[in-house]
């Protein structure tokens, strides 16, 4: 069988709910004549193509999925996994979504999350809606929006040492968990604060509900374009989060006489920051493309995911 359309599925496999959801996707794709690629390894903690991921205990069974009429191809999850696919479908929680975004990013393939985790803030739908979701994908009844990313560069004395990108955040951390990192925060070429801290978070609006939120940052609506800077456990009086222009250049300088740091991009890609180096963050040149299948307001998602109390709300009287 040959198809003009093909979907990639990235799943945190090994659980019954994932197996059942994957089977439902295979049935829909088989009936519609859409090809299906499946990432066969849970590569959490591994960079694409590094080969350091640990295979699942219960790998995907392509024979069983093909028995449902689906044309299934298995991929180990390298940087070309999503090439030529129409959509990347994520089965799991936010960690699995970030893994899928890492695969989709090089080829600009849009990503859709089906939450099988605990909170699943990045997911577009819950597992019980898989049939409706697949009907919409197959019929083309969806839209794609761009989510802002960050481009990260590590420089030392004017030399670029390393680069990466982030959808949620770049987390500057003390790798030793001893003492504090002495840092100076800079916005658009001007210093704004110097202090010791466990670290610093530079976040997108998408990432504002993740690590940055836990560190005391504000929730930002995802259609807002801005860069969020949040100190982590700072030893100083002025440690408020900063919300800057999306066109700002954010730099965090690590004290030259202090210890080195690391930068974790989305918790997946780690960069080394020698003492005296700078971490520079700017709006990413390439966004992550996001599949939307409904028009629910972000406020409703916020209330649902965080189980916020709204008892007593009357709404606008007309």
C-alpha positions in Angstrom: 0.0 0.0 0.0 1.2 3.5 -0.8 -0.2 6.7 0.8 -0.1 10.4 0.2 -0.6 10.9 3.9 1.4 9.6 6.9 1.2 10.2 10.6 4.0 9.8 13.1 3.1 8.5 16.6 5.4 9.2 19.6 4.2 7.2 22.6 5.3 6.5 26.2 4.5 2.8 25.6 4.2 -0.1 27.9 0.9 0.8 29.6 -2.5 -0.7 28.7 -4.1 2.7 28.0 -1.3 3.6 25.6 -1.6 0.2 23.8 -5.4 0.6 23.5 -5.1 4.2 22.2 -2.5 3.2 19.7 -4.7 0.4 18.5 -7.6 2.9 18.0 -5.3 5.2 15.9 -4.1 2.2 13.8 -7.8 1.3 13.1 -8.6 4.8 11.9 -5.5 5.1 9.8 -6.1 1.7 8.2 -9.7 2.6 7.3 -8.6 5.9 5.8 -5.5 4.5 4.0 -3.1 6.7 5.9 0.3 5.4 6.7 1.5 5.2 10.3 5.1 5.6 11.6 5.7 4.7 15.2 8.7 5.6 17.4 9.5 2.2 19.0 11.7 3.5 21.8 11.0 5.6 24.9 14.0 7.9 24.4 13.5 10.1 27.5 16.7 11.8 28.4 18.4 11.1 25.0 19.2 13.6 22.3 17.8 12.5 18.9 20.3 10.2 17.2 22.4 9.7 20.3 21.4 6.1 20.6 21.5 6.4 24.4 17.8 5.8 25.0 16.6 2.7 26.8 14.1 0.5 24.9 10.7 -0.1 26.4 10.0 -3.3 28.2 6.9 -3.7 26.1 7.8 -2.5 22.5 5.2 -1.8 19.9 3.9 -4.9 18.0 3.7 -3.8 14.4 2.2 -7.2 13.3 -0.8 -6.6 15.6 -1.3 -3.1 14.3 -1.0 -4.2 10.7 -3.8 -6.8 11.4 -6.1 -3.8 11.8 -5.4 -2.7 8.3 -2.8 0.0 9.1 0.4 0.3 7.0 2.9 0.5 9.9 6.6 1.5 9.8 8.7 1.5 12.9 11.4 4.1 13.5 13.9 4.3 16.4 13.4 8.1 16.7 16.2 9.9 14.9 16.1 13.4 13.5 14.5 12.3 10.3 11.6 10.4 11.9 9.0 13.0 11.2 10.2 13.9 7.7 7.3 13.8 5.2 4.7 13.2 7.8 1.6 15.4 8.0 1.2 15.4 11.8 3.1 14.0 14.9 0.6 12.5 17.4 1.8 12.3 21.0 0.5 9.7 23.4 1.6 10.5 26.9 2.2 13.4 29.2 4.1 16.7 28.8 7.5 14.9 28.9 6.5 12.8 25.9 5.2 15.9 24.2 8.6 17.6 24.5 10.2 14.5 23.1 7.9 14.6 20.1 8.5 18.3 19.7 12.2 17.5 19.5 11.5 15.1 16.6 9.1 17.5 14.8 11.2 20.6 15.1 13.8 19.9 12.4 11.2 19.4 9.7 8.5 21.8 11.0 5.8 19.1 11.2 2.9 20.1 13.5 2.4 18.3 16.8 -0.8 17.1 18.5 -0.9 15.8 22.1 -3.3 13.2 23.5 -2.9 13.2 27.2 -2.3 9.9 28.9 -0.3 11.4 31.7 -1.2 13.2 34.9 -1.7 16.9 34.0 -0.8 17.0 30.3 -0.9 20.8 30.0 0.6 20.6 26.5 -2.0 18.1 25.2 -4.9 19.1 23.0 -7.2 16.3 24.0 -7.7 13.5 26.6 -7.5 9.8 25.8 -11.3 9.2 25.8 -11.5 11.6 22.8 -9.1 9.6 20.6 -11.8 8.6 18.1 -13.1 12.1 17.6 -9.6 13.4 17.3 -8.6 11.0 14.7 -11.8 11.7 12.7 -10.9 15.4 12.7 -7.3 14.7 11.7 -8.3 12.4 8.9 -10.9 14.9 7.5 -8.4 17.8 7.8 -10.7 19.5 10.3 -7.9 21.2 12.3 -5.8 24.3 12.3 -2.1 24.8 13.0 -0.7 27.7 15.0 2.9 28.6 15.8 4.3 28.5 19.3 7.3 30.7 20.1 10.6 29.1 20.9 14.0 30.4 22.3 17.4 30.1 20.6 20.1 29.6 23.2 23.8 30.3 22.8 26.7 29.8 25.3 29.5 32.3 24.7 32.9 32.9 26.4 35.0 35.9 25.7 33.1 36.5 22.4 33.4 32.9 21.2 30.2 30.7 20.8 30.8 27.4 22.6 27.4 25.8 22.0 23.8 26.4 20.8 20.4 24.8 21.3 16.7 25.8 21.4 13.8 25.4 23.8 10.0 25.3 23.5 9.3 25.6 27.3 12.4 27.0 29.0 16.1 27.1 29.3 17.0 26.4 32.9 20.4 27.6 34.1 21.4 25.4 37.0 24.0 24.7 39.6 25.2 21.2 38.7 26.7 20.6 42.1 23.7 21.5 44.3 26.3 23.1 46.7 26.5 26.8 47.3 24.9 29.3 44.9 25.5 30.4 41.4 26.7 34.1 41.3 25.0 35.6 38.2 24.2 38.9 36.6 21.0 39.2 34.6 21.1 41.4 31.5 18.3 42.7 29.2 19.0 44.3 25.9 22.6 44.9 26.8 22.0 46.5 30.2 22.4 44.8 33.6 19.2 44.6 35.7 20.2 42.5 38.8 23.1 40.6 40.3 22.6 37.9 42.9 23.3 34.3 44.0 20.7 31.7 43.3 20.2 28.0 42.6 19.6 29.0 39.0 17.6 31.1 36.5 14.8 30.2 34.1 14.3 31.8 30.8 10.8 30.8 29.5 8.4 31.2 26.7 4.7 31.7 27.3 4.1 28.0 26.6 6.6 27.2 29.3 5.1 29.6 31.8 2.9 26.8 33.3 5.8 24.4 33.7 9.1 24.9 35.6 8.8 28.7 35.6 5.4 28.4 37.3 6.8 26.2 40.0 9.6 28.8 40.6 7.1 31.5 41.2 6.6 32.9 37.7 3.3 34.2 36.3 1.0 32.2 34.0 1.1 33.7 30.5 -1.5 33.0 27.8 0.2 31.0 25.0 -0.8 33.5 22.2 1.1 36.2 24.0 4.6 36.7 22.7 7.1 37.6 25.4 10.2 36.2 27.2 9.9 35.4 30.9 12.9 35.5 33.3 12.5 33.8 36.7 15.2 33.5 39.4 15.2 30.1 41.2 15.7 30.4 45.0 17.6 33.6 44.8 19.4 35.0 47.8 18.4 38.6 47.3 15.6 41.1 48.0 14.7 41.9 44.4 14.0 38.5 42.8 10.8 39.2 41.0 10.1 37.6 37.6 10.7 39.8 34.6 8.4 39.8 31.5 10.3 41.3 28.5 9.6 42.0 24.9 9.8 39.0 22.5 12.5 40.9 20.7 14.6 41.3 23.8 18.1 39.8 24.1 18.4 38.1 27.5 21.8 37.3 28.9 22.8 35.6 32.1 26.5 36.0 33.0 28.1 33.4 35.4 30.7 34.8 37.7 34.2 34.3 36.3 35.6 33.5 39.7 32.8 31.2 40.7 31.7 27.7 39.6 30.5 26.5 36.3 26.8 25.9 35.4 24.7 23.9 33.0 21.7 24.9 30.9 18.9 22.4 30.4 16.7 23.1 27.4 13.2 21.6 28.0 14.9 19.2 30.4 16.3 17.3 27.4 19.3 19.0 25.9 22.1 20.0 28.2 24.8 22.6 27.5 27.9 23.2 29.6 28.5 26.8 30.9 32.0 27.4 32.1 32.7 30.0 34.8 32.8 33.4 33.2 30.5 32.4 30.3 27.3 34.0 29.1 24.0 32.3 28.4 22.2 34.3 25.7 18.5 33.8 24.8 16.5 35.3 22.0 13.3 34.6 20.3 13.7 31.4 18.2 13.9 31.7 14.4 11.8 28.6 14.1 8.6 28.0 16.0 7.1 24.7 17.0 3.9 24.1 15.0 0.9 23.2 17.1 -2.2 21.3 16.0 -5.5 22.8 17.4 -8.7 20.8 17.1 -11.0 22.8 19.3 -11.5 26.4 20.3 -11.8 26.1 24.1 -10.4 29.2 25.9 -7.1 29.0 27.6 -8.8 30.0 30.8 -10.9 26.8 30.7 -7.8 24.7 30.3 -6.1 26.5 33.2 -9.1 25.8 35.5 -9.3 22.1 34.4 -5.6 21.3 34.6 -4.9 23.0 37.9 -8.3 22.2 39.4 -8.9 25.8 40.2 -11.9 26.8 42.4 -14.4 28.8 40.4 -17.5 28.2 42.6 -19.7 31.4 42.7 -18.9 32.7 39.3 -21.9 34.2 37.7 -20.5 35.5 34.4 -21.5 38.6 32.4 -25.1 39.5 32.8 -26.9 40.3 29.5 
